Amino acid sequence: MAEQVLTPVGPVAPAAVRPRGGGRRGTRRHRWPAVVPYFLFLAVCFGLPAGTMAYNAFVVTDPVSGESIYSLTNVSGSLSGAYATGLVGSVKLSLFSALLATVFGALLAQAVVTSKRPALRKLVVSASGVLANFSGAPLAFAFIATLGTTGTLTKLLSLQSTGFSLYSFTGLVLAYLYFMVPLMVVTVLPALDGLRVQWQEAAASCGATRGQFWRHIGIPVLTPALLGGAVLMFGTAFASHATAAVMTGSSVLLITLQISNALNGNVLVGQENLALAMSLNMVVIALVVMAVQIPLQRRSARWLG
């Protein structure tokens, strides 16, 4: 056997060792200046108004001496009497509108997804994007001209004889659904597109019917997305003001209308801090809504991503 010849090798220079995380830390340091304007914008446009609102909500001015003192009077007043009724009315209106918008929007989106006509999908998506942003005073005037006391459909269908009134809780829900259902369609369409065709084929190959597929696979997978959409609909209806202000005025007690009246002095003069306390209540509810929606969005993205 031939002997193996070993060639002497010189000393190998040690490779340069980079400290762990050094490159990432340097990259992060370079990224910070890019986001500073964004945080400044948040601080000025959101942080400053929110801080001023939270501060003045606990400030009460003595009518005799004119001194400002810290007290819970505004907060307790915003949660009692007619203001509590307005807060409950806004929550009820938002819950009812969100439930109906979620059901009708999900059914319409499913019909669009299962349709074999691409032109129909494009038409519905385009119309939903436009109608989802058609709210406020223009929407109220359109409904008044159509379903008001002297509206076109009111006279044509004799709706007054049925007891229907646009200027009521039911009429307000109907107006809210006009822009909330298209918004729900736009929201839930990506989730419905995320349902894999292979899942349906696998379920069918195992002998499952279409109803069993939706009961055991489709609906459980879509539940986070549907709940997230419902929470978004609740927040949208809860924050709406212009449509209710133009359409119903003070006939329906809502917290947004009461805040507007208090700020403008339409009921009592000098109730600005009470209005800020009511706004603080709305912010707390909005934070709860966001705390519920964000985990649902993450879970939906994990299932359907």
Salt bridges, closest charged atoms under 4 A:
ASP193 OD2 - ARG121 NH2 2.57
